[in-house]
Each structure stands twice: as structure tokens, then as C-alpha cells.
């Protein structure tokens, strides 16, 4: 199988956009093969498809059917790049994205070294404190249910120096408790405002992401709900800073806007012999 792809870096969250048509039944298996170290190598993959809604420019179907903010921004940057914009040029794209019930408004601005993307993120279906058990210990952890992906917020100090090891163990221990195919464990240091996101796609991948758009959004939603106020947060992650703007209005969370720097780093043909 030969597949045309584009490799995009939103805050170093390396993302493959697959242009060649692939049956939905093969999406997860093909993406899993492509993001492997011995292939194109990335943290996640999505498929560019024709949209069902004629108002949309394109559809992004993620590897597990989840919603992904960074991949959506990657698609916006790629669509804009095909127009060869001058530095400073701006454009809005309406995109149809898996895991989202409505069209997503994606704003792109051409910069000298890439694109600045801004995205109106879907609102959480629910934010709740849930009970999780690991090695016989119960934890009450804030959980944010976004369309297609669930994020569990873990204060980094909770597990100390073993936080990353414990988080990896937790994905195996807790995956049956999560209904969605994709979920994340977010190691959050509220003092330093840093995030280390571990994202699991069941039976496909487990990745310490360099930057996580949905994780950033989940934290923004949780903090705004806790404070019951609007705020803007630059959240430091391994790949750089991602910004989330949360608007609190009329006693509830009104909107969430994600801002990320995006670069297109490669394009070409991938070869998969096993398909």
C-alpha cells in the first residue's frame, strides 16, 4: 500500500495527515503502522476526507475517531499552505472533525516560520471527580469528558518522582473504566503551570506527547469551572507553550479557544507492505 501524507508539527505534537483514501475499517491499523518508529513516525494520525456537510472545507477523521485540536490545526495549516499565503495573511476554515457534533472554526495566520492557529474548541460534556484505584490506593481525580477523548487530571506532586512511571501503569489499570477509545492522563503542576500529557489510544498507541491540544483545553475548562471566571493561560509543555482562553459567562463556561504555533515539516509517500 502506498499512501500520500503530510507531517505537521503543532507545538511538536507530531501529526500525520493521510491524504490517500483508506477504508474506515482499516484506519486504526494503518495509522498504527504509520506512526511506528520504523515507518514515518509520529505521535498521532488522521485522515483527510471529503466532508458530509457542504459548508465545511474538509473533514478530518482521526485514527480512533476521537477529536484532536492539534490535528485540526494541522489540517487548517495544510489547507492554507496550498494557497501559498504571504506572511501576515489570515484565513478562517470551517472543518468537519471526528468527535465533534458541529463544524469547527479554525483561524490561521501565516508567520515567517509557520502558522499561528486558533481554534474554537468543543465544550466538555461533563467535568466530574471520579474514583480511580492503582496498586490498592484510591484516588479522587478531576476528569474532563471532551468529545471523543477523556482526560484525567493528576497533580504531579501526587506521585512525586515516580509520576511518569505511575501514569503509564495507570493507563493499563484504568482503560476499562474509560468509555472512549482515546484518553489522557495529565500530569499537572499548578505552581509552575506545566503539563506533561500521556495520551492512550486503546490497542494502538501510548505516547508522552510534546504538546496536547485537548489536554490543554481540558485543563482550561477545569480551572475556569473551579474559579468560575474567565482567564487566559499559557501552559508550558515539553514542546513549548500552548495557550487556552476560557470565557465564563452567565454562570457557566461559555467558550474555549486554543492557540498553537504550527509548522509543516514533511510531505511524501509512505509504503506499507502488510496492507
N, C-alpha and C positions, 0 to 999 in steps of 0.2 A: 504493500500500500504506500502510495506517495501522497503527502499532504503538504499543502501550502500553509505557512504560518507566519505570524509576526510576533516578535518577542518585545515586550514592553516593560519598562521599569517605573511603576508608580511608587516612589519612596523606597526603591529597591525591593519591592514585593514582586519578584519576577513573575510575569504573567504571559502565558502563551495564548494568542488568539488564532484559532484554527479557521482558515478560510474555506478549505475543501469540505464538501458535504460528507457527513458521516451519519449513519442511522442513529437515532436516539438510543436504541438498544445497545449500541457499541460505545456511546460517549464516554462512560466511566473507564472502561477497559483501555480504549485508545488514549485517552488523556493520561491515565496512569502510566502507560508505556512511554509517552512523550516527555513527561516531566521527570522521568527517571534519570539518574546520573549518567548512564550510558547512552542517553538519547539527547534531545535538545536541552533538557534540564531546566526546570523552573519550579516555582512553589505552587502554581495552580494553572488551570487551563479552562478556556471557554470557547464556544463555537459561535462564529458569526453566521446568522441565518436571516432569511427574509422574514420581516415582521408580519404578524397576523393583523395588526392594527395599521391601516394605511397612513395614519398620521405620524407614525414612527419612521425614523431614517433606517433603522436596522434592528435586529434582535440579537441579544447576547444570551446564549444558553450555556450556563456553567456546567462543569463536569459532573456534579451531583445534583443539578437542578436548584442549587442554592442561589441566593442573591449575594453579589460581591461588589462593593463600592469601588475598590481599586480596579477591578476588571472592567467595570462600566466606564470609569475614567480612561482606562487604556483604550477602549473602543472609541470613545469620543476623540481622543488624541489621534488615533489612527485615521478616523474618518476626516478629521480636519487636515491632517498631513497630506492627504491625497489632493487637497486644494492648493498646496504649496503657498500657505499664507505668509505674509510679511510679518516681521517682529512687531508686536503691538496689536495685531489683528485679533478680533474676538468673534466667537460664534456660539450659538446655542444649538444643541442637538436633542431631539426627543427620541428616547431609546426605549425599546421593549426589552425587559430583562427578566430572566427566570427568577422566581421567588418574589416578584413584585406584582401587586394586583393592578397597578396603574402605570402609565408611562413615566419614565424618569427624565427629568430636565437636567441636562449636562451642559455646563458652560465651560468653554475652552478659550484660553488666551495664549497666543504664540509668544514665547520668550526666546531670548538669544540661545539658550541652552536646553530648549524643550518646550513644555507646555505647562501652564498653570490651570489645573482643572478644579471646578467647583460643582458639587453635586447636591441636589436636594434628596436627602436620604429617606427611605421609608421609615415610618414611625414603628416603635415596638408594639407588638400585640399585647405584651404584658411584661411587667417588671415585678419580680417576686423574690422573697427569701426562701430558698429551698434547702432541704437537708441532704447532705451527701456523706457517705461513710468511706473512709480509707484506712486500711490497717487497723480496723476496730475503733477508730476515732470518728465521731460525728462532727460535721462542720455545717454551720448555718451560713450560706453564701448567697449573695445577691446574684440573681440570674435574669438576664435580659433576653427576651424572646423576640428576635427580629425575623422578618420573612425569610424562611429558608435556612436560617442559621441561629443557633442559641449560644450565648456567651455566659460563662460563669466567671464572676469577678473574684479573684483571690488576692487579698492583701499579701504582698510579697513577704512581709515580716512574719506572716503566719507560719511559714515553713523554713525561714532563715536561709542558711547556706545550701540547704537541700531543696530549695524551691523548684528548680528546673527538673530535678530527678523526681520529686513528688508529683509535679504536674504531669509528667509523662506516665507515671503509674496511675494517676487519676483518670486519664483518658480511657484506659482499659477498664478501670473499675466502674466508671460512671456512664459509659457509652450506651448501655442498655436502658439507662434512666432518661436518656435524651431521645425524643421522638424524631428530630431532624437527622438527615444524613450527615450534615456538617455541624460541628460545634467547636467552640474555642474555650480555652482556659486562659484567662487574662491575669498575669502577674502584675499587679498594680502597686506602685509606690506613690502614695498620695502626697508625701512630703516633697519628693523630688519631681513629682508629676512625670513619672516614667512608666512605660508599658512594655512588657515582654509577652507577645501573643503566641500561644501554641494552638494551632488550628488542626483539627482532625476531620478528614472526610472518611467515613467508615469504609473499611475494606479497600481503601485506596491510598491514603497518604496521612502522614503525621509530620507537621512542619513547624519549626520555630520561625515564624515569619519576620522579615525585616521591617515590615510595616503592615498594619491590618486596618483597612477602612471600616469594616463592620464592627471590629473590636473597639476602634476609636469612637464610633457612633454609639455603641452600647454603653461605654463609659460616660460619654457626654449625656446620654439620656438618663442614666442612673444618677449622675451628680446633679443634673438640673432638677430631677424629681425630688432628690434629697433636700436641695437648697430651696426648691420652689421659686426659682428665679432664673432669669436669662443670664447667660455668660458665654465667654469665648475662651477656649482653651487650646494652647499649643502643647500637644502631648509628645514627649520625647520617646522615640522608639529606636531600635538598632539601626535602621536605615535613615533616620532623620526625624524631623518634626512634622506631625500631621495636625491640622487644625480642625476643630469642631466648634461650630457656633450653634448653641441651643437657645431657642426662643420659648420663654414661659409666658403664657398669655391667658387671661381669664381663668386662672386657677388650674391650668393644665399645660402639658408640653405641646407646643404648637408647631414647631418645625426644627429640623436638624440639618445643618449644612456642613458638608465635608469639603475641605480644601487641601489639595495634594499636588506636588510637583511631579510631572510625568515625562519620561523620555522614551523614545522608540529606539531600541538598541540593535535589532537584527530582524531580518526577514529572509525566508528561503524555503527550501523543500526538505521535509523530513521523510525518512524511509523506515517503514515498519515491516519486517519480514513475516511476522507472526499473524498478520491480518490479511 
